[in-house]
Amino acid sequence: MNELNVSYDTSIPNNVGLADDRRVLKALEKWHPGYLDWWKTMGPEGFQESMVYLRTAVSVDPKGWAQFGYVKMPEYRWGVLLAPQEEGRTIPFGNHMGEPVWQEIPGEYRAMLRRLVVIQGDTEPASVEQQRHLGATAPSLYDMRNLFQVNVEEARHLWAMVYLLQKYFGSDGREESAELLRRRSGDVDKPRMLGAFNEATPDWLSFFMFTYFTDRDGKMQLESLAQSGFDPLSRTCRFMLTEEAHHMFVGESGISRVVQRTCEAMKEAGITDPYDIEAIRKLGVIDLPTVQKKANLHYTLSLDLFGSEISTNAANAFNAGLKGRYQETKIDDDHRLLDATYPVMKLIDGKPTLVNEPALTAINMRLRDDYSADAAKGVQRWNKVISKAGVDFELTLPHTAFHRHIGEFANINVTPDGELVDNESFSRQRDRWLPSVEDGEYIASLMKGCMEPGKYANWISPPKVAIDNLPGDFEFVQIAA
């Protein structure tokens, strides 16, 4: 079959020839009912019967791989989609650099690769679970539709990882696939594997921050896995990246619209001081210092997803040719890192200080640095909105040692400016830097659903351009009675 096109000749849309792979097809068909039970139980609450204007993949051609149309979410055509195979591709890094990529898993790397796939797979349903209550408080039908698009695509990313588990890992893969449906975000007994995916997403500002910051971690991880010498994983992640881009757009544009509306409201009311929080909140918008605090929280939670700055696990995965660096093939070095060093942030004499460490064990640090540089671009664009409105305020990313729970700075008290302080000082100033209970209560008070086509909640501006060249008053979700 043409691997650009998606086949619908089985119950599972795919471009991997499932019709001719009866063993894997049967395993996925057996997994499918449990997946649907999970979706109906843990997916978007209250809108399972609504018609949603969603895009669905009909091709993996990057020039036009999706078609739009109304569908009920439980009837969405989830499936298995891989980017086209690159003829003659070789492993681009590590001990096997230059060798032909693997179509089957080398036995010695089986356990390591399985863990990489499971961890990536576990994040996908977790975010759906975190966001399941947000539909009821959507600030518009446009935003509701974007939420549901993110949800169905994260669920398809779960399918992507489950396909790899079912096809290449036998009984172990089947058990891991079942476990992916048993864990629950925030559950005391069976939580998701990574900390940020057990945090609550209680409001839409949190959702926008999550899709901007945490989905950007997903982009970095997928880019690294897309370099893999195990070609089916590489191809899977390359296609997932086309969908991930929309998720980050939802976050970046959402925060931009929040900031724009706040600045407009301040200007209309004649308020020039962005720290006059009481007056600004009386306007029913989100003050910029609170936006900053939410950014501090979500950015630092996302930094923890990269793990410890120094990691033998990351080095082993690199040496094995399983997981590379961000845009590995564009890096100008030997791609083996035998004698190279990389600056790593450590606590030296009470100050965060850069120290050269072997580049091979500092791969997590490099990936985190690439992430921070990428995340800073959106912050710059938000600041242009603020500056254009004439408001004297600048959003920033906090120091990478601030509010950390994993790695060199775990449980050390560092200010957003990078200054080491004692417990008492940090506790006294915490509410200046991170969202307080009062902040959360105020944001929650704004979260009232706006379900009329073309209408938007007072705290957010309409988008400049809607999706699929549609007008802003289009009925993006037809809510079931």
Residue pairs with C-beta under 8 A, 6 or more apart in sequence:
1 7
1 15
1 17
2 15
3 15
3 16
3 60
3 82
3 84
3 85
4 15
4 59
4 60
4 61
4 84
5 15
5 58
5 59
6 13
6 14
6 15
6 57
6 58
6 59
6 60
6 79
6 81
7 13
7 14
7 15
7 17
7 18
7 19
8 77
9 19
10 18
10 19
10 25
11 29
11 32
12 18
12 25
12 28
12 29
12 32
12 78
12 79
12 80
12 159
13 57
13 77
13 78
13 79
13 80
13 81
14 79
14 80
14 81
15 60
15 80
15 81
15 82
16 80
16 82
16 163
18 24
18 25
18 28
18 80
19 25
21 167
24 163
24 166
24 167
27 166
27 174
28 80
28 162
28 163
28 166
31 162
31 166
31 174
31 177
31 178
34 178
34 181
35 78
35 158
35 159
35 181
36 74
37 181
38 125
38 181
39 73
39 74
39 128
39 155
40 48
40 74
42 125
42 128
42 129
42 132
42 184
43 73
43 74
43 128
43 132
43 151
43 155
44 73
44 128
44 131
44 132
44 134
44 135
44 147
44 148
44 151
45 132
45 133
45 135
45 136
46 135
46 136
47 73
47 135
47 144
47 148
47 477
47 479
47 480
48 72
48 73
48 74
49 72
49 480
50 72
50 73
50 477
50 478
50 479
50 480
51 70
51 71
51 72
51 477
51 478
51 480
52 70
52 71
52 72
52 73
52 145
52 148
52 149
52 476
52 477
52 478
53 68
53 69
53 70
53 145
53 467
53 468
53 474
53 475
53 476
53 477
54 68
54 69
54 70
54 71
54 73
54 76
54 145
54 148
54 149
54 152
55 66
55 67
55 68
55 149
55 468
56 66
56 67
56 68
56 69
56 71
56 76
56 77
57 65
57 66
57 79
57 81
58 65
58 66
58 67
59 65
60 81
60 82
60 83
60 84
60 239
60 242
62 242
65 242
68 467
68 468
70 478
71 77
73 148
73 151
73 152
76 152
76 155
78 152
78 155
78 156
78 159
79 156
79 159
80 159
80 160
80 163
81 156
81 160
81 239
82 232
82 235
82 236
82 238
82 239
83 235
83 236
83 238
83 239
84 235
85 231
85 235
88 100
89 100
89 101
89 231
89 234
90 97
90 98
90 99
90 100
90 101
91 97
91 98
91 99
91 100
91 101
91 102
91 229
91 321
92 227
92 229
92 324
92 328
92 329
92 335
93 227
93 318
93 321
93 324
93 325
93 328
93 335
93 336
94 229
94 318
94 319
94 320
94 321
94 322
94 324
94 335
94 336
95 319
95 320
95 321
95 336
96 229
96 320
96 321
97 321
97 335
97 336
99 229
99 321
101 229
101 230
101 231
101 234
102 229
102 230
102 231
103 231
103 232
104 168
105 113
105 168
105 169
105 230
109 230
109 320
109 322
110 169
112 316
112 317
112 320
112 322
113 230
113 233
113 322
114 165
114 169
114 172
114 173
114 176
116 225
116 233
116 317
116 322
116 323
117 161
117 164
117 165
117 169
117 176
117 233
118 161
118 165
118 176
118 179
118 180
118 193
119 193
119 194
120 161
120 221
120 222
120 225
121 157
121 158
121 160
121 161
121 162
121 165
121 176
121 180
122 180
122 183
122 192
122 193
122 194
122 197
123 192
123 193
123 194
123 197
123 218
124 154
124 155
124 157
124 158
124 161
125 154
125 155
125 158
125 180
125 181
125 183
126 183
126 185
126 192
126 194
126 197
126 198
127 150
127 151
127 154
127 185
127 197
127 210
127 214
127 215
128 151
128 154
128 155
129 184
129 185
129 186
129 192
130 185
130 186
130 197
130 199
130 200
130 201
130 210
131 147
131 150
131 151
131 201
131 207
131 210
134 147
134 201
134 203
134 204
134 207
135 144
135 147
135 148
135 449
136 449
137 203
137 204
137 447
137 448
137 449
138 144
138 147
138 204
138 449
138 450
138 451
139 204
139 449
139 450
139 456
139 457
139 459
139 460
140 450
140 455
140 456
140 457
140 460
140 462
141 450
141 451
141 452
141 453
141 475
141 476
141 477
142 456
142 462
142 463
142 466
142 467
142 472
142 474
142 476
143 204
143 254
143 460
144 451
144 476
144 477
145 467
145 476
145 477
146 250
146 254
146 467
147 207
147 250
148 477
149 246
149 250
150 211
150 246
150 247
150 250
153 243
153 246
153 247
154 247
156 243
157 240
157 243
158 180
160 236
160 239
160 240
161 180
161 236
162 177
162 180
163 236
164 173
164 232
164 233
164 236
165 172
165 173
165 174
165 176
165 177
166 173
166 174
166 177
167 173
167 232
168 232
169 176
182 190
183 190
183 191
183 192
183 193
184 190
184 191
184 192
185 191
185 192
185 197
185 198
186 192
186 198
186 199
186 200
187 198
191 198
192 198
194 305
195 301
195 304
195 305
195 405
195 406
196 214
196 217
196 301
196 302
196 304
196 305
199 301
200 206
201 207
201 210
202 440
202 444
203 440
203 443
203 444
203 446
203 447
204 254
204 447
204 460
205 255
205 258
205 286
205 291
205 294
205 443
206 294
206 298
207 251
207 254
208 250
208 251
208 254
208 255
208 258
209 251
209 255
209 294
209 295
209 297
209 298
210 251
210 298
211 247
211 248
211 250
211 251
211 254
212 248
212 251
212 252
212 254
212 255
212 298
212 375
212 378
213 251
213 295
213 298
213 299
213 301
213 302
213 375
214 298
214 301
214 302
214 305
215 244
215 247
215 248
215 251
216 248
216 251
216 302
216 371
216 374
216 375
217 302
217 305
217 306
217 371
218 244
218 247
219 241
219 244
219 245
219 248
219 374
220 306
220 326
220 367
220 370
220 371
220 374
221 305
222 237
222 240
222 241
222 244
223 237
223 241
223 326
223 327
224 323
224 324
224 325
224 326
224 328
224 367
225 233
225 234
225 237
225 323
226 234
226 237
226 238
226 241
227 234
227 323
227 324
227 325
227 328
227 329
228 234
228 237
228 321
228 322
228 323
228 324
229 320
229 321
229 322
230 321
230 322
233 322
251 378
252 378
252 381
253 463
254 460
255 291
255 295
255 378
255 382
256 381
256 382
256 385
257 460
257 461
257 462
257 463
258 286
258 291
258 459
258 460
258 461
259 288
259 291
259 382
259 385
259 386
259 395
260 385
260 389
260 461
261 285
261 458
261 459
261 460
261 461
262 280
262 285
262 286
262 287
262 288
262 291
262 459
263 385
263 386
263 389
263 390
263 391
264 389
264 461
265 280
265 283
265 284
265 285
266 272
266 274
266 280
266 283
266 285
266 389
266 391
267 389
267 390
267 391
269 279
269 283
271 279
271 280
271 283
272 391
272 392
274 280
274 287
274 288
274 289
274 391
274 392
274 393
275 287
275 289
277 287
277 289
277 290
280 287
281 287
281 442
284 446
284 458
284 459
285 458
285 459
286 443
286 446
286 459
288 386
288 391
288 393
288 395
290 435
290 439
290 442
290 443
291 395
292 395
292 396
293 432
293 433
293 434
293 435
293 436
293 439
294 435
295 379
295 395
295 397
296 398
296 402
296 403
296 416
296 433
296 434
297 403
297 434
297 435
299 375
299 397
299 398
300 398
300 402
300 403
300 404
302 371
303 368
303 371
303 372
303 400
303 404
304 404
304 405
304 406
304 407
306 364
306 365
306 367
306 368
306 371
306 407
307 313
307 314
307 364
307 406
307 407
308 364
308 406
308 407
308 408
309 344
309 345
309 346
309 362
309 364
309 365
309 368
309 407
309 408
310 344
310 357
310 361
310 362
310 364
310 365
310 408
311 361
311 363
311 364
312 361
314 323
314 361
314 363
314 364
315 360
315 361
315 363
317 323
318 324
318 325
318 337
318 360
318 363
319 360
325 331
325 363
325 366
325 367
325 370
326 366
326 367
326 370
326 371
328 335
333 340
334 340
337 358
337 359
337 360
338 360
340 358
340 359
340 360
341 356
341 357
341 358
341 359
341 362
342 356
342 357
342 358
342 359
342 362
342 365
342 366
343 354
343 355
343 356
343 357
343 365
344 354
344 355
344 356
344 357
344 362
344 365
344 408
345 352
345 353
345 354
345 355
345 365
345 400
345 401
345 408
345 409
346 352
346 353
346 354
346 355
346 408
347 353
347 401
347 408
347 409
347 412
347 420
348 355
350 420
351 420
352 399
352 400
352 401
352 409
352 414
352 418
352 420
357 365
359 366
368 400
372 397
372 400
375 397
376 397
379 395
379 396
379 397
382 395
383 394
383 395
386 393
386 394
386 395
396 416
398 416
398 417
398 433
399 414
399 415
399 416
399 417
399 418
400 409
401 408
401 409
401 412
401 414
401 418
402 409
402 414
402 415
402 416
402 418
402 433
403 414
403 433
403 434
404 410
404 411
404 412
404 414
405 411
412 420
413 420
413 421
413 422
413 423
413 425
413 426
414 420
414 421
415 421
415 426
415 429
415 433
416 433
421 429
430 436
431 438
431 439
446 457
446 458
446 459
448 457
450 456
450 457
451 477
451 479
453 473
453 474
453 475
453 476
454 471
454 472
454 473
454 474
456 462
462 472
463 472
466 472
466 474
466 476
467 476
470 476
